[in-house]
């Protein structure tokens, strides 16, 4: 028997191609699972992974019969689906991923502001004819130099700056992760 014969016991290339979703369908499926994952942050990680694997397998099976858009439409919104699973928990859990993202954004914004300040200081030195300036903030001396021969920023990191960066990250993480949910009693 050839591998293109529909009566063959072993699926050949045409059967494999029919079972494999195309690029657009894989992107739709991946985007759905990403959104579901975001809404399942409160769910225990191992159980959430098992749920996503099961949903992915079910969607692939349904998509082989009806197409990926119809399979996704039949499943509904990932937020509503996740809410159904979350009601089983009995109480909301912290969202550590959201907290980490909030902390990274705040620390990244601080880093960006320091770079923007350094560029502004160098532009100012250039506008006044060049030279060097040393500024001390929170125990850290920064030397900005803009001459015909050199453009540089030199400095040392201080424990005060470390405290600012860690403090800003923690202050963003706590509300972003909803950490107080650890101590909330079950419903």
GUVEX-243778 format. One line per 8 residues: number of its first residue (from 1); their letters; for each residue x, z, y of N, C-alpha, C, O. Coordinates in Angstrom, 3 decimals, decimal comma. Example, Ala and Ser with C-alpha at 12.3 -4.5 7.8 and 13.67 -1.06 7.14 Angstrom:
REM GUVEX-243778
1) AS) 13,190:7,800:-5,690:12,300:7,800:-4,500:13,200:7,800:-3,300:14,236:8,465:-3,319 ~ 12,850:7,080:-2,250:13,670:7,140:-1,060:12,900:7,870:0,030:13,409:8,039:1,138
//
This chain:
REM GUVEX-243778
1) XXXXXXXX) 0,839:0,000:-1,189:0,000:0,000:0,000:0,882:0,000:1,249:1,939:0,631:1,273 ~ 0,448:-0,698:2,263:1,230:-0,701:3,506:0,820:0,482:4,365:-0,227:1,097:4,160 ~ 1,678:0,781:5,335:1,353:1,940:6,163:0,322:1,606:7,243:-0,071:2,485:8,010 ~ -0,114:0,368:7,312:-1,187:0,034:8,247:-2,544:-0,065:7,555:-3,556:-0,292:8,219 ~ -2,581:0,101:6,244:-3,816:0,042:5,464:-4,659:1,291:5,737:-4,170:2,399:5,520 ~ -5,918:1,153:6,208:-6,727:2,331:6,523:-7,085:3,164:5,300:-7,466:4,325:5,446 ~ -6,974:2,601:4,095:-7,316:3,371:2,899:-6,122:4,129:2,361:-6,240:4,830:1,356 ~ -4,977:4,005:3,005:-3,753:4,665:2,542:-3,895:6,183:2,637:-4,541:6,700:3,548
9) XXXXXXXX) -3,282:6,891:1,684:-3,286:8,355:1,690:-2,406:8,928:2,791:-2,647:10,043:3,253 ~ -1,398:8,191:3,215:-0,457:8,657:4,234:-0,726:7,908:5,528:-0,698:6,678:5,559 ~ -0,985:8,646:6,589:-1,290:7,956:7,839:-0,065:7,191:8,342:1,045:7,722:8,383 ~ -0,285:5,967:8,713:0,797:5,142:9,221:0,834:5,184:10,738:0,157:6,003:11,359 ~ 1,601:4,327:11,315:1,747:4,310:12,771:0,443:4,176:13,545:0,289:4,865:14,554 ~ -0,526:3,316:13,132:-1,763:3,259:13,919:-2,511:4,590:13,944:-3,058:4,963:14,981 ~ -2,544:5,303:12,839:-3,238:6,595:12,811:-2,515:7,619:13,665:-3,145:8,438:14,334 ~ -1,189:7,570:13,641:-0,436:8,512:14,459:-0,646:8,234:15,939:-0,775:9,158:16,742
17) XXXXXXXX) -0,680:6,947:16,294:-0,875:6,612:17,705:-2,252:7,070:18,177:-2,390:7,506:19,320 ~ -3,261:6,982:17,335:-4,616:7,385:17,723:-4,703:8,894:17,911:-5,473:9,362:18,749 ~ -3,929:9,664:17,148:-4,001:11,122:17,227:-3,191:11,672:18,396:-3,471:12,771:18,876 ~ -2,210:10,939:18,850:-1,348:11,403:19,925:-1,956:11,071:21,284:-2,244:9,905:21,552 ~ -2,162:12,077:22,160:-2,729:11,764:23,478:-1,708:11,018:24,344:-0,498:11,165:24,171 ~ -2,215:10,233:25,256:-1,354:9,513:26,182:-0,797:10,436:27,257:-1,105:11,627:27,291 ~ 0,016:9,878:28,121:0,667:10,667:29,178:-0,366:11,326:30,092:-0,254:12,513:30,396 ~ -1,360:10,572:30,526:-2,380:11,132:31,425:-3,116:12,289:30,756:-3,385:13,309:31,391
25) XXXXXXXX) -3,441:12,132:29,478:-4,141:13,208:28,765:-3,254:14,430:28,566:-3,729:15,561:28,662 ~ -1,970:14,213:28,290:-1,045:15,345:28,142:-0,899:16,089:29,461:-0,825:17,318:29,484 ~ -0,857:15,335:30,566:-0,766:15,983:31,883:-2,027:16,773:32,196:-1,944:17,876:32,737 ~ -3,186:16,229:31,867:-4,446:16,965:32,064:-4,457:18,256:31,243:-4,837:19,319:31,733 ~ -4,034:18,138:29,989:-4,001:19,296:29,098:-3,013:20,345:29,614:-3,335:21,532:29,666 ~ -1,824:19,909:29,991:-0,820:20,851:30,501:-1,298:21,543:31,772:-1,103:22,748:31,929 ~ -1,922:20,792:32,683:-2,413:21,384:33,925:-3,517:22,410:33,624:-3,560:23,471:34,248 ~ -4,392:22,103:32,687:-5,438:23,049:32,294:-4,815:24,327:31,741:-5,222:25,430:32,107
33) XXXXXXXX) -3,823:24,175:30,856:-3,194:25,349:30,243:-2,398:26,163:31,268:-2,332:27,387:31,149 ~ -1,801:25,524:32,258:-1,101:26,251:33,326:-2,092:27,087:34,115:-1,844:28,261:34,389 ~ -3,214:26,483:34,479:-4,227:27,240:35,224:-4,810:28,376:34,388:-5,064:29,463:34,906 ~ -5,022:28,126:33,095:-5,503:29,175:32,205:-4,490:30,311:32,114:-4,855:31,486:32,153 ~ -3,222:29,951:31,992:-2,160:30,950:31,931:-2,144:31,814:33,189:-1,951:33,027:33,108 ~ -2,344:31,199:34,341:-2,351:31,961:35,596:-3,494:32,969:35,595:-3,318:34,111:36,018 ~ -4,650:32,554:35,126:-5,807:33,452:35,114:-5,739:34,490:33,995:-6,435:35,504:34,052 ~ -4,910:34,250:32,982:-4,768:35,211:31,884:-3,608:36,189:32,106:-3,162:36,829:31,154
41) XXXXXXXX) -3,120:36,314:33,322:-2,001:37,219:33,583:-2,299:38,651:33,164:-1,404:39,377:32,730 ~ -3,545:39,053:33,295:-3,911:40,427:32,954:-3,917:40,665:31,448:-3,901:41,812:31,003 ~ -3,941:39,613:30,676:-4,043:39,723:29,231:-2,670:40,013:28,626:-1,669:39,517:29,143 ~ -2,586:40,802:27,548:-1,289:41,043:26,901:-0,627:39,716:26,515:-1,285:38,806:26,013 ~ 0,674:39,623:26,756:1,390:38,355:26,667:1,319:37,682:25,290:1,058:36,483:25,197 ~ 1,547:38,446:24,235:1,506:37,853:22,890:0,128:37,303:22,568:-0,002:36,193:22,053 ~ -0,892:38,076:22,869:-2,260:37,646:22,588:-2,625:36,435:23,450:-3,322:35,533:22,984 ~ -2,163:36,408:24,692:-2,447:35,268:25,571:-1,801:33,999:25,039:-2,406:32,928:25,089
49) XXXXXXXX) -0,574:34,109:24,528:0,089:32,936:23,942:-0,697:32,422:22,733:-0,844:31,213:22,555 ~ -1,196:33,334:21,909:-1,984:32,931:20,736:-3,277:32,242:21,176:-3,688:31,247:20,578 ~ -3,906:32,763:22,205:-5,133:32,157:22,722:-4,847:30,745:23,231:-5,601:29,814:22,948 ~ -3,759:30,590:23,981:-3,422:29,267:24,525:-3,094:28,272:23,412:-3,469:27,102:23,498 ~ -2,394:28,729:22,366:-2,102:27,833:21,232:-3,393:27,378:20,562:-3,549:26,201:20,233 ~ -4,312:28,309:20,362:-5,586:27,982:19,714:-6,405:27,018:20,575:-6,980:26,055:20,068 ~ -6,450:27,286:21,875:-7,208:26,406:22,776:-6,577:25,017:22,815:-7,285:24,010:22,826 ~ -5,250:24,963:22,835:-4,571:23,658:22,851:-4,896:22,875:21,585:-5,194:21,683:21,655
57) XXXXXXXX) -4,842:23,529:20,434:-5,157:22,848:19,172:-6,605:22,371:19,168:-6,887:21,252:18,741 ~ -7,525:23,212:19,639:-8,934:22,829:19,693:-9,155:21,655:20,641:-9,927:20,743:20,345 ~ -8,467:21,686:21,784:-8,612:20,598:22,748:-8,065:19,284:22,191:-8,666:18,226:22,383 ~ -6,932:19,352:21,506:-6,366:18,131:20,920:-7,299:17,557:19,863:-7,459:16,341:19,765 ~ -7,913:18,431:19,074:-8,864:17,976:18,062:-10,087:17,346:18,721:-10,524:16,267:18,321 ~ -10,635:18,016:19,724:-11,812:17,494:20,419:-11,475:16,212:21,174:-12,293:15,294:21,235 ~ -10,279:16,145:21,746:-9,874:14,960:22,503:-9,730:13,749:21,593:-9,975:12,624:22,029 ~ -9,337:13,952:20,343:-9,226:12,835:19,400:-10,601:12,228:19,124:-10,705:11,044:18,804
65) XXXXXXXX) -11,652:13,033:19,248:-13,000:12,549:18,990:-13,685:12,019:20,250:-14,308:10,958:20,226 ~ -13,566:12,771:21,356:-14,338:12,426:22,558:-13,489:12,002:23,745:-14,024:11,481:24,723 ~ -12,189:12,211:23,686:-11,329:11,944:24,839:-11,021:13,238:25,569:-11,830:14,166:25,568 ~ -9,856:13,302:26,191:-9,414:14,531:26,854:-10,302:14,933:28,024:-10,622:16,116:28,136 ~ -10,722:14,022:28,906:-11,593:14,470:30,010:-12,885:15,124:29,518:-13,326:16,131:30,072 ~ -13,482:14,556:28,491:-14,725:15,140:27,958:-14,454:16,477:27,275:-15,251:17,408:27,393 ~ -13,343:16,576:26,566:-13,002:17,839:25,889:-12,756:18,943:26,909:-13,195:20,077:26,716 ~ -12,059:18,619:27,988:-11,802:19,620:29,031:-13,091:20,001:29,749:-13,310:21,171:30,063
73) XXXXXXXX) -13,941:19,015:30,008:-15,214:19,303:30,676:-16,094:20,202:29,805:-16,791:21,078:30,318 ~ -16,062:19,986:28,501:-16,869:20,807:27,597:-16,369:22,249:27,553:-17,158:23,179:27,382 ~ -15,070:22,429:27,705:-14,504:23,781:27,672:-14,792:24,542:28,953:-14,919:25,766:28,931 ~ -14,899:23,834:30,071:-15,233:24,474:31,340:-14,007:24,889:32,125:-12,878:24,547:31,774 ~ -14,245:25,621:33,177:-13,198:26,067:34,088:-12,251:27,052:33,401:-12,702:27,928:32,663 ~ -10,938:26,915:33,636:-10,013:27,884:33,038:-10,226:29,302:33,574:-9,995:30,278:32,860 ~ -10,661:29,415:34,819:-10,916:30,743:35,381:-12,074:31,429:34,663:-12,003:32,620:34,361 ~ -13,130:30,683:34,392:-14,299:31,254:33,705:-13,932:31,597:32,265:-14,312:32,650:31,754
81) XXXXXXXX) -13,195:30,707:31,620:-12,768:30,966:30,246:-11,895:32,221:30,171:-12,082:33,068:29,298 ~ -10,941:32,327:31,100:-10,064:33,505:31,124:-10,858:34,773:31,402:-10,568:35,821:30,826 ~ -11,851:34,691:32,274:-12,671:35,866:32,587:-13,370:36,383:31,326:-13,513:37,591:31,135 ~ -13,802:35,454:30,473:-14,441:35,863:29,218:-13,497:36,661:28,335:-13,903:37,644:27,715 ~ -12,234:36,241:28,273:-11,248:36,981:27,481:-10,897:38,314:28,142:-10,695:39,319:27,461 ~ -10,825:38,314:29,478:-10,425:39,531:30,181:-11,463:40,636:30,093:-11,117:41,815:30,160 ~ -12,723:40,274:29,944:-13,751:41,315:29,826:-13,581:42,117:28,542:-14,064:43,245:28,447 ~ -12,890:41,538:27,546:-12,639:42,258:26,295:-11,625:43,390:26,461:-11,594:44,317:25,652
89) XXXXXXXX) -10,797:43,319:27,503:-9,727:44,313:27,673:-10,247:45,700:28,028:-9,653:46,701:27,629 ~ -11,335:45,772:28,765:-11,861:47,070:29,150:-11,361:47,539:30,502:-12,034:48,325:31,169 ~ -10,193:47,072:30,919:-9,678:47,425:32,244:-8,687:46,352:32,677:-8,035:45,731:31,838 ~ -8,573:46,135:33,986:-7,606:45,132:34,457:-6,178:45,636:34,289:-5,922:46,838:34,364 ~ -5,261:44,718:34,063:-3,847:45,044:33,891:-3,061:44,493:35,075:-3,542:43,595:35,767 ~ -1,862:45,015:35,319:-1,044:44,474:36,412:-0,689:43,008:36,171:-0,635:42,543:35,032 ~ -0,452:42,302:37,259:-0,050:40,891:37,204:1,418:40,798:37,597:1,745:40,509:38,748 ~ 2,291:41,042:36,638:3,715:41,091:36,929:4,269:39,743:37,380:5,182:39,704:38,205
97) XXXXXXXX) 3,742:38,650:36,864:4,207:37,322:37,274:3,894:37,084:38,740:4,755:36,618:39,487 ~ 2,688:37,393:39,161:2,314:37,217:40,563:3,162:38,108:41,465:3,552:37,690:42,555 ~ 3,451:39,330:41,025:4,304:40,225:41,801:5,717:39,688:41,937:6,313:39,766:43,012 ~ 6,258:39,142:40,852:7,609:38,576:40,899:7,658:37,372:41,826:8,633:37,189:42,554 ~ 6,618:36,551:41,808:6,571:35,391:42,706:6,494:35,849:44,157:7,168:35,282:45,017 ~ 5,688:36,857:44,439:5,584:37,382:45,803:6,928:37,943:46,275:7,338:37,700:47,410 ~ 7,614:38,693:45,404:8,917:39,254:45,763:9,940:38,144:46,013:10,714:38,218:46,968 ~ 9,946:37,120:45,163:10,890:36,008:45,333:10,627:35,271:46,640:11,569:34,874:47,324
105) XXXXXXXX) 9,357:35,083:46,994:9,028:34,400:48,249:9,483:35,200:49,463:10,004:34,626:50,420 ~ 9,295:36,514:49,438:9,701:37,352:50,571:11,225:37,388:50,691:11,759:37,238:51,790 ~ 11,925:37,583:49,580:13,396:37,605:49,622:13,921:36,228:50,037:14,886:36,139:50,795 ~ 13,297:35,162:49,549:13,685:33,814:49,962:13,465:33,589:51,448:14,276:32,933:52,101 ~ 12,371:34,128:51,994:12,110:33,999:53,432:13,170:34,743:54,241:13,612:34,247:55,277 ~ 13,585:35,934:53,778:14,658:36,661:54,471:15,963:35,869:54,457:16,658:35,777:55,469 ~ 16,281:35,305:53,307:17,494:34,493:53,182:17,424:33,292:54,120:18,401:32,977:54,799 ~ 16,273:32,621:54,160:16,085:31,475:55,044:16,252:31,881:56,510:16,889:31,164:57,282
113) XXXXXXXX) 15,685:33,024:56,894:15,804:33,476:58,287:17,255:33,766:58,655:17,675:33,482:59,777 ~ 18,022:34,326:57,732:19,428:34,579:58,024:20,204:33,281:58,201:21,073:33,190:59,069 ~ 19,900:32,287:57,393:20,560:30,989:57,531:20,142:30,330:58,843:20,978:29,763:59,546 ~ 18,854:30,403:59,177:18,370:29,824:60,434:19,029:30,516:61,626:19,378:29,855:62,604 ~ 19,203:31,835:61,559:19,861:32,566:62,636:21,314:32,111:62,780:21,796:31,914:63,895 ~ 22,001:31,947:61,671:23,405:31,508:61,714:23,521:30,114:62,325:24,421:29,862:63,126 ~ 22,629:29,221:61,959:22,655:27,870:62,528:22,375:27,913:64,025:23,007:27,199:64,804 ~ 21,425:28,757:64,423:21,142:28,916:65,852:22,326:29,478:66,616:22,627:29,025:67,721
121) XXXXXXXX) 22,999:30,459:66,037:24,175:31,037:66,698:25,278:29,989:66,844:25,925:29,916:67,889 ~ 25,497:29,182:65,813:26,511:28,135:65,881:26,139:27,070:66,918:27,009:26,585:67,640 ~ 24,862:26,705:66,998:24,417:25,743:68,009:24,609:26,297:69,415:24,993:25,561:70,325 ~ 24,345:27,586:69,599:24,527:28,209:70,899:26,000:28,202:71,297:26,342:27,905:72,442 ~ 26,866:28,531:70,340:28,306:28,501:70,638:28,761:27,094:71,011:29,595:26,927:71,901 ~ 28,230:26,105:70,351:28,581:24,722:70,681:28,099:24,369:72,084:28,811:23,703:72,836 ~ 26,882:24,817:72,442:26,302:24,506:73,752:27,078:25,129:74,902:27,101:24,574:76,001 ~ 27,716:26,277:74,669:28,485:26,941:75,734:29,954:26,540:75,717:30,764:27,137:76,426
129) XXXXXXXX) 30,309:25,538:74,917:31,678:25,039:74,929:32,532:25,492:73,766:33,731:25,214:73,749 ~ 31,960:26,179:72,797:32,718:26,606:71,620:33,230:28,021:71,751:33,110:28,648:72,803 ~ 33,800:28,511:70,673:34,325:29,858:70,658:33,878:30,615:69,431:33,449:30,031:68,435 ~ 33,985:31,921:69,520:33,613:32,782:68,406:32,845:33,978:68,947:33,080:34,432:70,067 ~ 31,940:34,471:68,147:31,163:35,652:68,509:31,007:36,513:67,268:30,741:36,014:66,175 ~ 31,177:37,821:67,458:30,997:38,759:66,354:29,822:39,657:66,686:29,783:40,285:67,744 ~ 28,865:39,711:65,774:27,676:40,533:65,941:27,583:41,492:64,762:27,869:41,116:63,625 ~ 27,188:42,718:65,031:27,037:43,706:63,974:25,574:44,128:63,900:24,999:44,618:64,872
137) XXXXXXXX) 24,990:43,928:62,728:23,599:44,306:62,493:23,543:45,057:61,172:24,037:44,575:60,152 ~ 22,943:46,231:61,196:22,814:47,072:60,011:24,152:47,293:59,307:24,228:47,245:58,079 ~ 25,180:47,529:60,072:26,491:47,846:59,511:27,268:46,663:58,981:28,331:46,840:58,386 ~ 26,761:45,464:59,182:27,426:44,267:58,679:27,863:43,414:59,857:27,037:42,945:60,640 ~ 29,188:43,216:59,976:29,727:42,392:61,061:29,744:40,932:60,623:30,279:40,596:59,566 ~ 29,159:40,077:61,439:29,142:38,640:61,173:29,879:37,942:62,310:29,593:38,185:63,482 ~ 30,813:37,089:61,968:31,572:36,335:62,951:31,167:34,870:62,858:31,313:34,232:61,815 ~ 30,657:34,352:63,966:30,244:32,953:64,062:31,294:32,222:64,882:31,619:32,639:65,994
145) XXXXXXXX) 31,822:31,141:64,342:32,874:30,385:65,015:32,474:28,917:65,083:32,094:28,311:64,081 ~ 32,569:28,351:66,308:32,325:26,916:66,483:33,357:26,402:67,483:33,219:26,587:68,692 ~ 34,378:25,763:66,963:35,413:25,149:67,793:35,601:23,710:67,331:34,948:23,261:66,389 ~ 36,493:22,995:67,996:36,774:21,616:67,595:37,404:21,572:66,205:37,241:20,588:65,483 ~ 38,114:22,617:65,829:38,821:22,642:64,549:38,047:23,351:63,439:38,345:23,152:62,261 ~ 37,060:24,174:63,794:36,422:25,007:62,770:34,969:25,307:63,107:34,616:25,583:64,253 ~ 34,144:25,245:62,079:32,769:25,718:62,160:32,595:26,641:60,958:32,686:26,205:59,810 ~ 32,345:27,924:61,232:32,245:28,860:60,107:31,398:30,070:60,451:31,151:30,392:61,613
153) XXXXXXXX) 30,967:30,721:59,385:30,271:32,000:59,470:30,948:32,906:58,467:31,031:32,575:57,284 ~ 31,432:34,044:58,926:32,087:35,003:58,045:31,400:36,355:58,185:30,959:36,733:59,270 ~ 31,319:37,059:57,096:30,702:38,370:57,165:30,846:39,129:55,872:31,322:38,608:54,863 ~ 30,426:40,362:55,930:30,453:41,221:54,754:29,051:41,771:54,550:28,301:41,988:55,501 ~ 28,725:41,985:53,308:27,413:42,518:52,960:27,489:44,039:53,005:28,458:44,622:52,516 ~ 26,495:44,682:53,577:26,492:46,149:53,658:25,367:46,714:52,797:24,442:45,996:52,417 ~ 25,456:47,994:52,496:24,428:48,629:51,694:23,101:48,653:52,457:22,036:48,668:51,839 ~ 23,155:48,658:53,792:21,918:48,651:54,570:21,152:47,335:54,360:19,929:47,332:54,221
161) XXXXXXXX) 21,897:46,217:54,340:21,240:44,935:54,086:20,696:44,878:52,665:19,612:44,346:52,425 ~ 21,452:45,427:51,733:20,980:45,469:50,354:19,674:46,256:50,276:18,747:45,857:49,573 ~ 19,603:47,373:50,998:18,380:48,182:51,014:17,216:47,400:51,630:16,087:47,500:51,149 ~ 17,474:46,627:52,683:16,421:45,819:53,308:15,898:44,768:52,323:14,688:44,596:52,176 ~ 16,819:44,066:51,650:16,406:43,017:50,724:15,640:43,600:49,529:14,594:43,074:49,149 ~ 16,150:44,668:48,948:15,462:45,293:47,811:14,123:45,878:48,254:13,111:45,715:47,572 ~ 14,123:46,560:49,399:12,878:47,140:49,910:11,814:46,091:50,179:10,646:46,290:49,846 ~ 12,212:44,968:50,784:11,249:43,895:51,053:10,710:43,319:49,746:9,517:43,036:49,628
169) XXXXXXXX) 11,595:43,147:48,768:11,155:42,631:47,471:10,192:43,578:46,781:9,183:43,143:46,225 ~ 10,491:44,864:46,812:9,615:45,861:46,180:8,276:45,945:46,906:7,225:46,033:46,272 ~ 8,320:45,916:48,238:7,069:45,990:49,005:6,193:44,759:48,782:4,972:44,849:48,915 ~ 6,777:43,629:48,452:5,981:42,445:48,119:5,513:42,504:46,666:4,401:42,079:46,351 ~ 6,358:43,028:45,788:6,023:43,083:44,361:4,846:44,015:44,085:3,957:43,669:43,308 ~ 4,829:45,184:44,705:3,805:46,187:44,385:2,383:45,684:44,611:1,575:45,753:43,685 ~ 2,036:45,183:45,795:0,660:44,677:45,929:0,446:43,355:45,193:-0,653:43,086:44,707 ~ 1,493:42,529:45,108:1,357:41,248:44,405:1,065:41,429:42,930:0,315:40,652:42,340
177) XXXXXXXX) 1,659:42,458:42,330:1,456:42,694:40,891:0,258:43,592:40,602:-0,171:43,721:39,455 ~ -0,273:44,206:41,646:-1,383:45,159:41,479:-0,973:46,273:40,514:-1,676:46,576:39,549 ~ 0,165:46,862:40,798:0,789:47,840:39,906:-0,091:49,068:39,682:0,020:49,723:38,645 ~ -0,948:49,382:40,623:-1,799:50,567:40,484:-2,746:50,454:39,291:-3,319:51,455:38,862 ~ -2,913:49,259:38,757:-3,780:49,094:37,589:-3,235:49,800:36,354:-3,982:50,050:35,407 ~ -1,950:50,122:36,350:-1,375:50,857:35,203:-2,033:52,228:35,037:-2,164:52,730:33,921 ~ -2,442:52,821:36,145:-2,979:54,183:36,116:-4,485:54,238:36,213:-5,058:55,326:36,255 ~ -5,144:53,087:36,250:-6,606:53,057:36,336:-7,168:53,353:34,947:-6,714:52,769:33,963
185) XXX) -8,138:54,244:34,856:-8,726:54,536:33,535:-9,540:53,349:33,017:-10,001:52,506:33,786 ~ -9,699:53,307:31,714:-10,480:52,252:31,068:-11,949:52,428:31,409:-12,411:53,548:31,628 ~ -12,676:51,331:31,454:-14,122:51,385:31,786:-14,925:51,793:30,594:-16,149:51,893:30,679
//
